[in-house]
Amino acid sequence: MKKELKPNYKLIFSDILDKKYPEKRKDCSEILNKKSLTTFDIIHLNHIIFGKNEQNKDFNQKHRSYKKSDIMKIVEHQKKYNMSNIETSLKFKISRNTIYKWKKLYKIKNAYPQILLSESKDV
């Protein structure tokens, strides 16, 4: 059985905070004290420490990957707030086609608001 190797993000971010940004440690302490970090936690820490860098935004977006648990959180968020694939893609900065493929891959029923669907049938 293979053990999945992944970076120790807590240690990486702690070292960055200790050496370069000690003034931001307080802002990050709540996230760093969690037992395990999700992808969203890592992205949030990155924004807190480095801010939003518009120059690398497009490059970084092409190289993101998501675990199944992260995908399920995104789709749950979409269902909870009755968002369409387009609205969800804009919020999470993901292609709407990617969201569609995830739903198809994991056999998730459409999360589009039922109110709008029933209104369109009446027309």
TIMIKE-446471 format. One record per residue (C-alpha): x, y, z; residue number from 1; residue in three letters. Coordinates in Angstrom, 1 decimal. Example, Ala and Ser with C-alpha at 12.3 -4.5 7.8 and 13.67 -1.06 7.14 Angstrom:
2
<r <12.3,-4.5,7.8>,1,"ALA">,
<r <13.7,-1.1,7.1>,2,"SER">,
//
This chain:
123
<r <0.0,0.0,0.0>,1,"MET">,
<r <1.5,3.3,-1.1>,2,"LYS">,
<r <1.5,6.2,1.3>,3,"LYS">,
<r <0.6,9.5,-0.4>,4,"GLU">,
<r <3.5,12.0,-0.1>,5,"LEU">,
<r <2.5,15.6,0.2>,6,"LYS">,
<r <4.2,18.7,1.5>,7,"PRO">,
<r <4.0,19.7,5.1>,8,"ASN">,
<r <2.2,23.0,4.5>,9,"TYR">,
<r <2.1,23.9,8.2>,10,"LYS">,
<r <5.8,23.7,8.5>,11,"LEU">,
<r <6.4,25.6,5.2>,12,"ILE">,
<r <4.0,28.4,6.2>,13,"PHE">,
<r <5.4,28.5,9.8>,14,"SER">,
<r <8.9,28.9,8.5>,15,"ASP">,
<r <7.9,31.7,6.0>,16,"ILE">,
<r <6.1,33.5,8.8>,17,"LEU">,
<r <9.0,33.2,11.2>,18,"ASP">,
<r <11.6,34.3,8.8>,19,"LYS">,
<r <9.9,36.9,6.6>,20,"LYS">,
<r <6.5,37.9,7.9>,21,"TYR">,
<r <6.4,37.6,11.7>,22,"PRO">,
<r <3.9,40.5,11.9>,23,"GLU">,
<r <1.3,38.2,10.0>,24,"LYS">,
<r <1.7,35.3,12.4>,25,"ARG">,
<r <-1.3,36.4,14.5>,26,"LYS">,
<r <-3.6,36.5,11.4>,27,"ASP">,
<r <-2.6,33.0,10.4>,28,"CYS">,
<r <-2.5,31.3,13.8>,29,"SER">,
<r <-6.1,30.1,13.7>,30,"GLU">,
<r <-5.6,28.3,10.4>,31,"ILE">,
<r <-2.2,26.9,11.3>,32,"LEU">,
<r <-3.6,25.4,14.6>,33,"ASN">,
<r <-5.9,23.1,12.7>,34,"LYS">,
<r <-5.2,19.4,12.8>,35,"LYS">,
<r <-5.0,19.2,9.0>,36,"SER">,
<r <-5.1,21.9,6.3>,37,"LEU">,
<r <-7.5,21.8,3.4>,38,"THR">,
<r <-6.8,23.2,-0.1>,39,"THR">,
<r <-8.9,26.2,0.8>,40,"PHE">,
<r <-6.9,26.8,4.0>,41,"ASP">,
<r <-3.7,26.7,2.0>,42,"ILE">,
<r <-5.0,29.2,-0.5>,43,"ILE">,
<r <-6.3,31.4,2.3>,44,"HIS">,
<r <-3.0,31.4,4.1>,45,"LEU">,
<r <-1.2,32.2,0.8>,46,"ASN">,
<r <-3.5,35.3,0.4>,47,"HIS">,
<r <-3.0,36.4,3.9>,48,"ILE">,
<r <0.8,36.2,3.7>,49,"ILE">,
<r <1.5,37.3,0.2>,50,"PHE">,
<r <-1.6,39.1,-0.8>,51,"GLY">,
<r <-3.3,38.8,-4.2>,52,"LYS">,
<r <-0.7,39.0,-7.0>,53,"ASN">,
<r <-2.5,39.8,-10.3>,54,"GLU">,
<r <0.6,39.1,-12.4>,55,"GLN">,
<r <0.7,35.4,-11.5>,56,"ASN">,
<r <-3.0,34.9,-11.3>,57,"LYS">,
<r <-3.5,33.4,-14.7>,58,"ASP">,
<r <-0.4,31.2,-14.4>,59,"PHE">,
<r <-1.4,29.9,-11.0>,60,"ASN">,
<r <-4.9,29.2,-12.1>,61,"GLN">,
<r <-3.7,26.8,-14.8>,62,"LYS">,
<r <-1.8,24.7,-12.3>,63,"HIS">,
<r <-4.4,24.1,-9.6>,64,"ARG">,
<r <-5.5,20.6,-8.6>,65,"SER">,
<r <-8.3,19.6,-6.3>,66,"TYR">,
<r <-8.9,16.5,-4.1>,67,"LYS">,
<r <-12.3,14.8,-4.1>,68,"LYS">,
<r <-13.1,16.3,-0.7>,69,"SER">,
<r <-12.5,19.9,-2.1>,70,"ASP">,
<r <-14.6,19.2,-5.1>,71,"ILE">,
<r <-17.4,18.0,-2.9>,72,"MET">,
<r <-17.2,21.1,-0.8>,73,"LYS">,
<r <-17.5,23.3,-3.9>,74,"ILE">,
<r <-20.5,21.4,-5.1>,75,"VAL">,
<r <-22.1,21.5,-1.7>,76,"GLU">,
<r <-21.6,25.2,-1.6>,77,"HIS">,
<r <-23.2,25.5,-5.0>,78,"GLN">,
<r <-26.2,23.5,-3.8>,79,"LYS">,
<r <-26.5,25.3,-0.5>,80,"LYS">,
<r <-26.7,28.7,-2.1>,81,"TYR">,
<r <-28.6,27.5,-5.2>,82,"ASN">,
<r <-25.9,28.7,-7.6>,83,"MET">,
<r <-25.6,27.8,-11.3>,84,"SER">,
<r <-22.4,26.4,-12.7>,85,"ASN">,
<r <-21.5,29.8,-14.1>,86,"ILE">,
<r <-22.0,31.5,-10.7>,87,"GLU">,
<r <-20.0,28.9,-9.0>,88,"THR">,
<r <-17.2,29.1,-11.5>,89,"SER">,
<r <-17.0,32.9,-11.1>,90,"LEU">,
<r <-16.9,32.6,-7.3>,91,"LYS">,
<r <-14.2,29.9,-7.2>,92,"PHE">,
<r <-12.4,31.0,-10.4>,93,"LYS">,
<r <-12.8,27.6,-12.0>,94,"ILE">,
<r <-14.1,26.9,-15.5>,95,"SER">,
<r <-17.8,26.1,-15.7>,96,"ARG">,
<r <-16.9,23.1,-17.8>,97,"ASN">,
<r <-14.7,21.8,-15.0>,98,"THR">,
<r <-17.6,22.0,-12.6>,99,"ILE">,
<r <-19.8,20.2,-15.1>,100,"TYR">,
<r <-17.1,17.5,-15.6>,101,"LYS">,
<r <-16.8,17.0,-11.8>,102,"TRP">,
<r <-20.6,16.6,-11.5>,103,"LYS">,
<r <-20.6,14.1,-14.3>,104,"LYS">,
<r <-17.6,12.2,-12.9>,105,"LEU">,
<r <-19.0,11.9,-9.4>,106,"TYR">,
<r <-22.6,11.5,-10.7>,107,"LYS">,
<r <-23.9,14.6,-8.8>,108,"ILE">,
<r <-27.3,15.8,-9.8>,109,"LYS">,
<r <-27.7,19.3,-11.1>,110,"ASN">,
<r <-27.6,21.9,-8.3>,111,"ALA">,
<r <-29.2,24.6,-10.4>,112,"TYR">,
<r <-32.1,26.3,-8.6>,113,"PRO">,
<r <-35.4,24.4,-9.0>,114,"GLN">,
<r <-37.4,27.7,-8.9>,115,"ILE">,
<r <-35.8,28.9,-12.1>,116,"LEU">,
<r <-36.3,25.6,-13.8>,117,"LEU">,
<r <-40.0,25.4,-13.0>,118,"SER">,
<r <-40.5,29.1,-14.1>,119,"GLU">,
<r <-38.9,28.3,-17.5>,120,"SER">,
<r <-41.3,25.4,-18.1>,121,"LYS">,
<r <-44.4,27.7,-17.7>,122,"ASP">,
<r <-43.2,29.9,-20.6>,123,"VAL">,
//
